[in-house]
Amino acid sequence: MRLPLYLPPPSRHESNQDGLLGGLLVPGFDEQSCISRYKSTSHLKKLARSPSTHLVKRLREQEALQRRCGPGTETYRRAAERLGPRGNGNGTTTDDDACKYLVLVPYRGLGNRILAMASAFLYAMLTDRVLLVHRGTSLPDLFCEPFQETSWLLPPDFPLGDLENLTGEVPESYRNLAREYGRAASVSDLPYVFVDLDHACTYHDKLFYCDDHREFLHRAPWLVMRTDGYFVPALFLNPAYQEELDKLFPRKDSVFYLLARYLFHPTNKVWGLITRFYDSYLKDSDERLGIQVRVFDGDTPFKHVLDQILACTSQEHLLPEVVAQDPGPPASTAGARSKAVLMTGLSSWYFENIRGRYWQSATAAGEVVSVHQPSHEEHQLTGEATHDMKALAEMYLLSMTDALVTSGWSTFGYVGHGLGGLTPWIMFKPENLTTPDPPCGRAASMEPCLHGPPFYDCRARRGADTGKLVPHVRHCEDMSWGLKLVHTE
């Protein structure tokens, strides 16, 4: 059944302090142009973590910087001219240069790109840089602008072309500068510095995480960064940022959650997908369970993955057990507790099996279980606008559940639980096409995992197990070498 495209206009009297998320957001945006900015609180749970007063202060300062130096300003025009064919090709800043820039080129799937944007925004705040995001093929269709009176989108006429194909081998790369002893002097001769933070980048690329920008990268007005993941945990290992990060995030398990609620407001079209599905299938249930399925061994459905889902939800008492239904008319369900299960994934096979399980049999506890899946694209279509819009809608729908089961290694799952402030049960990645034992475990925090961490102690200047350097950065449950933030008392 096709749901109506009509989305009722918002009241202009509902942007109260709760709608502003404790100061994360500011009033004054045109509510009609981005309904989700102030209306998301009617669908999402109460703010799981409150922003610190210092974070609110620094967000207002970053907004002012973006307006003062962003696209369309004279300062931006002069800075961009230095990169073009008529520019002097010299990256040196002058006393008159008050603005520095971080150009982000996020890539891979939408989950990767969202994690990259949140990470780059935090780095931009820490280093007083304007963030400009390469728009790719779908970004304007997905998110509203987070800043008033300016844009975070890189202008189409940006002088440096073909940013998506830059590699760490270009002369301007941080990798090459890190190999040289005179790197602080060398950066002054470059129009920009390229930072390659792919999950599989090299040892020299990862020295970026230890760099004190005040001594080196501060000299470069333009940084171009290409990354596909969440590198925030590595920033918490750098002594140069420790004091500021402690003030921004007294609770270390709230970083992505707060940044995501600030930055990522779905466009009206995506918000319509979200609210129509939620109101039709999830809203009236007593409880909502999300199950996010990501399979890395191919698009063909696997029985061992279905077995893993059922084992996890049974072990953790997330879904009720079923019993054989006796012949004859079913018992009345009037007054029974209802549970809506939201499933997301490329394949419909897992959804159909679990839906059939509760359709054909009664539950031991008498609960009424309904199972729903918004879409099943069968194959990942990275960068295709309609595909990405559906993916973003499903991430938000997962964030609106009461409990969540996600697939290990999945950035899609990280975003879903991070947006909702949910600590998920993570299904461990199967090996040898076999259901893991145990099938899942509770995450230590709602923070995403950094898949390509550094293995270097910034203080001692030697190799180290970076999951053991500070108490709030530990190894991930789903990836033993990855890093994630946790809260410690």
C-alpha positions as a printed Julia matrix, in Angstrom:
489×3 Matrix{Float64}:
   0.0     0.0     0.0
   1.35    3.41   -0.97
   1.24    5.92    1.84
   0.17    9.52    1.14
   2.89   12.01    0.29
   1.21   14.78    2.28
   3.1    15.9     5.37
   1.22   18.38    7.58
   2.96   21.71    8.21
   4.43   22.29   11.67
   3.08   24.72   14.2
   5.31   27.73   14.65
   4.74   27.67   18.4
   6.46   24.39   19.22
  10.15   25.35   19.03
  10.64   25.37   22.79
  13.79   24.63   24.74
  13.17   20.89   24.55
  12.94   21.23   20.78
  16.32   22.97   20.86
  17.88   19.93   22.56
  19.26   21.69   25.59
  20.95   24.4    23.53
  22.44   22.18   20.83
  20.23   23.91   18.28
  19.39   27.58   17.81
  16.02   29.08   16.88
  15.56   31.14   13.75
  15.69   28.59   10.94
  12.74   28.45    8.54
  10.86   25.51   10.05
   8.96   24.77    6.84
  12.21   24.23    4.92
  13.48   21.6     7.37
  10.68   20.13    9.46
  12.9    17.54   11.15
  15.15   20.11   12.81
  12.58   21.01   15.45
  10.09   18.15   15.06
  12.37   15.18   15.64
  11.79   15.42   19.4
   8.18   14.32   18.86
   9.44   10.95   17.52
  12.79   10.45   19.21
  13.14    9.74   22.91
  14.08   12.37   25.46
  17.68   13.54   25.09
  19.85   10.7    26.39
  22.8    12.98   27.11
  22.69   16.72   27.74
  25.29   18.93   26.03
  27.85   20.62   28.24
  27.76   24.4    28.46
  31.18   24.45   26.83
  29.96   22.41   23.86
  27.03   24.81   23.39
  29.44   27.78   23.52
  31.82   26.22   21.01
  28.97   25.37   18.62
  27.89   29.0    18.58
  31.5    30.03   17.88
  31.77   27.49   15.06
  28.53   28.77   13.53
  29.89   32.32   13.59
  33.12   31.13   11.95
  31.2    29.3     9.22
  29.19   32.48    8.46
  32.23   34.75    8.54
  34.45   32.6     6.35
  32.15   30.29    4.41
  31.19   30.2     0.71
  30.02   33.54   -0.64
  32.25   35.65    1.6
  35.13   37.74    0.38
  37.47   35.86    2.7
  36.53   32.55    1.12
  36.94   33.98   -2.38
  40.48   35.15   -1.63
  41.43   31.88    0.02
  40.05   29.8    -2.87
  41.84   31.97   -5.43
  45.18   30.91   -3.96
  44.37   27.34   -4.95
  43.45   28.14   -8.55
  45.66   28.53  -11.61
  45.96   32.27  -10.97
  46.84   31.83   -7.33
  50.37   32.06   -6.03
  50.35   28.36   -5.16
  51.7    29.2    -1.73
  49.94   27.84    1.33
  51.54   30.27    3.78
  49.11   32.22    5.93
  49.52   35.94    6.54
  48.55   38.17    9.43
  45.4    39.08    7.53
  44.31   35.45    7.11
  41.74   34.84    9.82
  40.15   31.79    8.21
  41.36   28.26    7.67
  39.45   25.46    5.99
  38.88   21.72    6.21
  37.52   20.17    3.01
  36.07   16.74    3.7
  35.71   14.05    1.04
  33.63   11.31    2.73
  33.17    8.07    0.83
  31.93    4.46    0.81
  28.42    3.71    2.15
  26.15    6.26    3.78
  26.99    5.02    7.28
  30.69    5.57    6.58
  30.04    9.05    5.24
  27.93   10.11    8.21
  30.6     8.92   10.66
  33.25   10.75    8.62
  31.26   14.01    8.67
  30.75   13.9    12.43
  34.48   13.22   12.96
  35.59   15.98   10.61
  33.24   18.47   12.25
  34.76   17.77   15.66
  38.27   18.14   14.24
  37.24   21.43   12.6
  35.99   22.72   15.97
  39.18   21.67   17.72
  41.37   23.44   15.16
  39.19   26.48   14.37
  38.59   25.52   10.75
  35.59   26.02    8.52
  34.15   22.65    7.48
  33.21   22.24    3.82
  31.86   18.86    2.72
  32.19   17.45   -0.78
  28.56   16.98   -1.8
  28.98   13.81   -3.85
  25.82   12.7    -5.65
  23.3    12.66   -2.79
  24.27   14.85    0.19
  21.91   17.79   -0.59
  19.01   15.31   -0.93
  19.7    13.84    2.51
  20.41   16.61    5.0
  19.35   20.15    5.72
  22.05   22.76    6.16
  23.23   22.72    9.81
  24.37   26.37    9.83
  22.29   29.53    9.37
  23.05   31.98    6.56
  25.79   29.87    5.02
  26.46   26.42    3.59
  28.61   23.5     4.64
  28.62   22.19    1.07
  31.78   22.67   -0.95
  30.95   24.99   -3.87
  30.85   23.26   -7.29
  33.47   25.68   -8.64
  36.06   24.78   -5.99
  39.46   25.17   -7.74
  40.82   21.72   -6.84
  39.19   19.2    -9.17
  38.79   15.43   -8.9
  39.02   15.39   -5.1
  37.56   11.89   -4.94
  40.61   10.43   -6.64
  43.28   12.03   -4.46
  45.6     9.51   -2.8
  48.26    9.6    -0.15
  50.92    9.56   -2.86
  50.29   13.15   -4.02
  53.13   15.57   -3.17
  50.79   17.54   -0.9
  49.93   14.56    1.28
  50.5    14.48    5.01
  52.07   11.06    4.45
  54.91   12.58    2.45
  55.36   15.49    4.84
  55.53   13.1     7.8
  58.37   11.23    6.1
  60.45   14.4     5.95
  62.3    15.97    8.83
  61.65   19.52    7.67
  57.9    19.08    7.44
  56.96   22.24    9.37
  58.86   24.31    6.84
  57.65   22.25    3.87
  53.97   22.94    4.49
  54.51   26.64    3.84
  55.38   25.84    0.24
  52.19   23.9    -0.47
  48.78   25.27   -1.51
  47.07   22.66    0.68
  47.78   19.53    2.71
  45.97   16.3     1.87
  45.16   13.95    4.76
  44.35   10.36    3.8
  42.49    8.62    6.64
  41.18    5.57    4.83
  40.59    2.65    7.21
  43.62    0.98    5.61
  45.93    4.02    5.48
  49.64    3.83    6.3
  51.66    4.35    9.47
  52.75    7.8     8.27
  49.16    8.83    7.48
  48.13    7.9    11.02
  50.76   10.18   12.54
  48.15   12.85   11.78
  46.37   11.7    14.94
  49.39   12.74   17.0
  50.02   16.0    15.21
  49.85   19.15   17.3
  48.24   21.42   14.72
  49.57   24.5    16.49
  53.1    23.55   15.48
  52.57   22.23   11.97
  49.17   22.08   10.32
  48.26   25.49   11.73
  50.42   26.88    8.92
  48.19   25.35    6.22
  45.07   27.39    5.39
  43.6    24.45    3.47
  43.36   20.83    4.62
  41.73   18.31    2.31
  40.72   15.16    4.17
  39.49   11.89    2.68
  38.09    9.4     5.16
  35.51    6.62    5.42
  34.95    6.26    9.13
  34.75    7.48   12.68
  38.18    8.68   13.79
  37.05   10.5    16.95
  38.57    7.93   19.38
  42.02    8.68   17.94
  41.59   12.4    18.7
  41.11   11.49   22.37
  44.61    9.96   22.35
  46.26   13.26   21.37
  47.51   15.28   24.37
  47.05   18.51   22.39
  43.25   18.1    22.48
  42.78   16.45   25.86
  41.79   19.52   27.92
  39.36   20.83   25.31
  37.74   17.45   24.71
  37.27   16.95   28.46
  35.36   20.24   28.62
  33.33   19.52   25.49
  32.36   15.99   26.51
  32.47   15.27   30.25
  30.77   11.98   29.33
  32.93   10.35   26.71
  30.15    8.06   25.49
  28.08   10.97   24.16
  30.27   12.38   21.37
  28.62   10.96   18.27
  25.15   11.17   19.77
  25.38   14.92   20.45
  27.2    15.78   17.23
  24.72   13.75   15.18
  21.69   15.36   16.79
  23.26   18.73   16.0
  24.39   18.08   12.42
  22.14   15.55   10.72
  18.61   16.81   10.09
  16.88   14.86    7.3
  15.38   16.84    4.45
  11.6    17.08    4.29
  11.41   14.29    1.74
  13.41   11.9     3.93
  11.55   13.0     7.06
   8.3    12.17    5.28
   9.55    8.62    4.65
  10.47    8.31    8.33
   7.29    9.67    9.89
   4.84    7.94    7.53
   6.38    4.53    8.25
   6.7     5.15   11.99
   3.15    6.43   12.4
   1.71    3.58   10.31
   3.58    0.6    11.77
   5.48    1.43   14.96
   3.82    4.29   16.81
   0.98    2.45   18.57
   2.96   -0.55   19.83
   3.76   -0.97   23.5
   7.38   -1.75   22.64
   9.6    -1.41   19.57
  12.59   -3.62   18.77
  15.02   -2.86   15.95
  17.03   -5.58   14.2
  19.66   -4.38   11.71
  21.09   -7.07    9.45
  24.33   -6.59    7.52
  26.02   -9.56    5.87
  29.59   -9.23    4.58
  29.83  -12.61    2.82
  27.62  -11.73   -0.14
  24.02  -10.81   -0.94
  22.72  -14.4    -0.77
  20.71  -15.09    2.43
  22.38  -17.42    4.93
  20.63  -19.72    7.39
  23.42  -19.3     9.94
  22.68  -15.56   10.05
  18.97  -16.2    10.61
  19.91  -18.66   13.36
  22.15  -16.0    14.89
  19.33  -13.43   14.94
  16.95  -15.88   16.59
  19.59  -17.06   19.09
  20.47  -13.49   20.08
  16.89  -12.28   20.51
  16.01  -15.41   22.47
  19.13  -15.33   24.67
  18.58  -11.67   25.56
  14.8   -12.06   25.94
  14.16   -9.47   23.25
  11.58  -11.55   21.39
   9.07  -13.95   22.97
   9.19  -17.66   22.37
   6.56  -19.16   20.08
   4.36  -22.17   20.8
   2.52  -24.5    18.46
  -0.94  -23.15   17.73
  -3.76  -25.64   18.4
  -6.34  -26.09   15.63
  -9.38  -23.93   15.89
 -10.02  -20.22   16.3
  -7.15  -18.23   17.86
  -7.5   -16.8    21.32
  -8.53  -13.18   21.57
  -5.65  -10.73   21.56
  -7.67   -7.93   23.14
  -5.57   -6.29   25.83
  -2.43   -8.25   24.9
   0.9    -6.46   24.97
   2.12   -5.54   21.49
   5.65   -5.52   20.18
   6.6    -4.07   16.79
   9.81   -5.38   15.25
  11.56   -3.15   12.73
  14.0    -5.03   10.51
  16.42   -3.38    8.1
  18.72   -5.02    5.58
  19.35   -5.51    1.89
  17.56   -8.88    1.82
  13.89   -9.53    2.65
  14.55  -13.22    3.42
  15.37  -12.75    7.12
  12.34  -10.5     7.58
  10.02  -12.97    5.85
  11.21  -15.85    8.01
  10.81  -13.98   11.28
   7.48  -12.48   10.26
   6.25  -15.96    9.29
   7.38  -17.33   12.63
   5.09  -14.95   14.55
   2.28  -15.05   11.99
   1.93  -18.82   12.07
   2.4   -19.39   15.81
   1.26  -17.87   19.07
   3.71  -16.58   21.65
   4.18  -18.22   25.03
   3.63  -14.92   26.82
   0.58  -13.99   24.75
   2.3   -10.96   23.21
   1.26   -9.81   19.76
   4.37   -9.45   17.59
   4.29   -7.63   14.26
   7.35   -7.54   12.0
   8.04   -4.8     9.42
  10.75   -3.96    6.9
  10.67   -0.6     5.04
  12.76   -1.66    2.02
  14.95   -4.43    0.66
  17.24   -3.14   -2.05
  19.01   -6.53   -2.43
  22.31   -4.83   -3.4
  24.1    -1.8    -1.96
  23.98    1.14   -4.39
  26.48    3.54   -2.84
  25.93    7.19   -3.77
  22.61    6.64   -5.56
  20.3     9.34   -4.17
  17.08    7.31   -3.78
  18.97    4.38   -2.23
  20.71    6.72    0.22
  17.43    8.42    1.15
  15.89    5.06    2.05
  19.02    4.12    4.0
  18.93    7.36    6.01
  15.22    6.88    6.73
  15.93    3.4     8.06
  18.81    4.6    10.25
  16.43    7.11   11.83
  13.7     4.52   12.24
  16.17    2.24   14.05
  17.01    5.16   16.35
  13.31    5.42   17.3
  13.15    1.9    18.77
  13.33    0.99   22.45
  15.96   -1.73   22.03
  18.25   -2.52   19.14
  20.2    -5.48   17.77
  22.87   -4.58   15.2
  25.39   -6.42   13.06
  29.05   -6.24   14.03
  31.35   -4.16   11.8
  28.36   -2.31   10.32
  28.62    1.48   10.09
  24.89    1.53    9.23
  24.23   -0.03   12.63
  26.62    2.37   14.39
  24.69    5.36   13.03
  21.32    3.82   13.93
  22.13    3.26   17.59
  24.23    6.42   17.85
  21.41    8.66   16.62
  19.02    7.14   19.15
  21.36    7.13   22.12
  20.88    3.36   22.31
  23.38    0.88   23.68
  22.82   -2.06   21.31
  23.25   -5.79   21.4
  25.89   -6.46   18.75
  25.77   -9.66   16.7
  29.36  -10.79   16.26
  30.61  -11.26   12.72
  30.26  -14.95   11.72
  33.37  -16.9    10.77
  33.38  -19.9     8.4
  29.64  -19.45    7.73
  28.83  -20.56   11.27
  26.66  -18.93   13.91
  28.94  -17.44   16.58
  28.69  -18.67   20.17
  27.66  -16.49   21.9
  25.64  -14.96   19.06
  25.75  -11.42   20.43
  26.77   -9.25   23.36
  25.79   -5.92   24.88
  27.96   -3.0    23.77
  29.97   -1.08   26.38
  28.68    2.24   25.04
  26.59    3.76   22.26
  29.69    5.14   20.52
  30.74    3.9    17.04
  33.94    1.93   16.49
  37.06    3.23   14.72
  37.99    0.44   12.32
  41.45    1.66   11.31
  43.05    2.93   14.52
  46.6     4.15   15.06
  48.99    1.89   16.95
  51.19    4.69   18.26
  51.55    6.4    21.64
  51.62   10.16   21.01
  53.25   10.91   24.38
  55.92    8.2    24.35
  56.41    8.47   20.57
  56.52    4.73   20.03
  54.26    1.88   18.98
  51.64    0.87   21.52
  48.33   -0.88   22.13
  46.16    2.23   21.84
  43.23    0.47   23.5
  45.13    0.59   26.79
  46.54    4.13   26.89
  43.61    6.01   28.45
  40.66    4.54   30.39
  37.95    5.96   28.12
  39.36    4.55   24.84
  39.0     0.77   24.61
  38.86   -1.94   22.0
  35.52   -2.58   20.3
  33.3    -5.56   21.06
  32.85   -6.43   17.38
  36.37   -5.69   16.13
  39.2    -6.61   18.49
  41.69   -4.1    17.06
  39.22   -1.22   16.72
  38.79    1.62   19.22
  35.71    3.12   20.82
  34.91    5.65   23.52
  33.34    4.54   26.8
  32.34    6.4    29.93
  34.33    5.76   33.08
  33.4     7.03   36.53
